[in-house]
Amino acid sequence: MVYVRTHFDNRFVLQDRGNGPHRRISDERGDELAPLAPLAAIVSFALVATGCIATPAMGEWTRDYGEELVVIAFCLYMFLSALLGSWGLREWLHTARFASRIERRSLRD
């Protein structure tokens, strides 16, 4: 790994991808947030479900607060909850694949 110092003396980790012409992303990732991935997927499912349940009430909200505000807020809410879910699922699947790869390597040795 290569560390890059910034103006504020923080360290950002850049992955070393080698010098070959067919560079690929290594399996080393920042896995500090990986334990939160299942929780993020479950919370995202709950957020999307409550968004779907709230759609019948949008008629009243558009009369009270205006169409543009309600539609923009609803789209932003659904987009962010779907984004949280996609991150959680991708991280969860990557962690599971990486763990199974390590397990297969240990069985071979």
C-alpha positions as CSV (number, residue, x, y, z in Angstrom):
1,M,0.0,0.0,0.0
2,V,1.1,3.5,-0.7
3,Y,0.3,6.4,1.7
4,V,-0.2,9.9,0.4
5,R,0.2,12.8,2.7
6,T,-2.3,15.6,2.1
7,H,-2.2,19.3,3.1
8,F,-3.8,18.6,6.5
9,D,-1.4,15.7,7.2
10,N,-4.1,13.1,6.8
11,R,-3.2,9.8,5.2
12,F,-5.2,8.3,2.3
13,V,-4.5,4.8,1.3
14,L,-4.0,4.1,-2.4
15,Q,-3.9,0.5,-3.6
16,D,-0.7,-0.5,-5.2
17,R,-1.7,-2.2,-8.4
18,G,1.6,-3.2,-9.7
19,N,3.5,-2.2,-12.9
20,G,2.2,-4.8,-15.3
21,P,0.1,-4.0,-18.3
22,H,-2.9,-6.0,-17.0
23,R,-3.2,-4.3,-13.6
24,R,-6.2,-5.4,-11.5
25,I,-7.6,-4.3,-8.2
26,S,-6.1,-6.3,-5.4
27,D,-8.2,-8.1,-2.8
28,E,-7.0,-5.8,-0.1
29,R,-9.7,-3.3,0.7
30,G,-10.5,-1.0,3.6
31,D,-12.7,-3.5,5.6
32,E,-13.3,-1.3,8.6
33,L,-17.0,-0.9,7.7
34,A,-17.6,-4.4,6.5
35,P,-19.3,-5.5,9.7
36,L,-22.0,-2.9,9.1
37,A,-22.9,-4.2,5.7
38,P,-25.6,-6.7,6.8
39,L,-27.1,-4.0,9.0
40,A,-27.1,-1.5,6.1
41,A,-28.8,-4.0,3.8
42,I,-31.6,-4.6,6.4
43,V,-32.0,-0.9,7.2
44,S,-32.2,-0.1,3.5
45,F,-34.9,-2.7,3.0
46,A,-36.9,-1.2,5.8
47,L,-36.5,2.3,4.4
48,V,-37.6,1.3,0.9
49,A,-40.6,-0.6,2.4
50,T,-41.7,2.5,4.5
51,G,-41.2,4.6,1.4
52,C,-43.6,2.3,-0.5
53,I,-46.1,2.3,2.3
54,A,-46.0,6.1,2.4
55,T,-46.9,6.6,-1.2
56,P,-50.7,6.8,-0.7
57,A,-50.2,9.8,1.7
58,M,-48.3,11.7,-1.0
59,G,-51.5,13.2,-2.3
60,E,-52.1,15.0,0.9
61,W,-48.5,16.1,1.3
62,T,-48.5,17.6,-2.2
63,R,-51.6,19.7,-1.4
64,D,-50.0,20.8,1.9
65,Y,-46.4,21.4,0.9
66,G,-46.3,21.6,-2.8
67,E,-45.7,19.1,-5.6
68,E,-42.0,19.9,-6.3
69,L,-40.9,19.7,-2.7
70,V,-42.6,16.4,-2.0
71,V,-41.5,14.7,-5.2
72,I,-37.9,15.8,-4.8
73,A,-37.8,14.7,-1.1
74,F,-39.4,11.4,-2.0
75,C,-37.0,10.7,-4.9
76,L,-34.0,11.7,-2.8
77,Y,-35.2,9.5,0.1
78,M,-35.7,6.5,-2.1
79,F,-32.4,7.1,-4.0
80,L,-30.3,7.3,-0.8
81,S,-32.0,4.2,0.7
82,A,-31.4,2.2,-2.5
83,L,-27.8,3.5,-2.5
84,L,-27.3,2.3,1.1
85,G,-28.7,-1.1,0.2
86,S,-26.5,-1.5,-2.8
87,W,-23.4,-0.6,-0.8
88,G,-24.4,-3.0,2.0
89,L,-25.1,-5.9,-0.4
90,R,-21.9,-5.3,-2.4
91,E,-19.8,-5.2,0.7
92,W,-21.5,-8.2,2.2
93,L,-21.0,-10.3,-0.9
94,H,-17.4,-9.2,-1.2
95,T,-16.7,-10.1,2.4
96,A,-18.4,-13.5,1.9
97,R,-16.4,-14.2,-1.3
98,F,-13.2,-13.1,0.2
99,A,-13.8,-15.3,3.3
100,S,-14.6,-18.3,1.1
101,R,-11.4,-17.7,-0.9
102,I,-9.4,-17.7,2.2
103,E,-11.1,-20.9,3.4
104,R,-10.4,-22.6,0.1
105,R,-6.7,-21.6,0.3
106,S,-6.4,-22.9,3.8
107,L,-8.0,-26.2,2.8
108,R,-5.5,-26.6,0.0
109,D,-2.5,-26.1,2.2
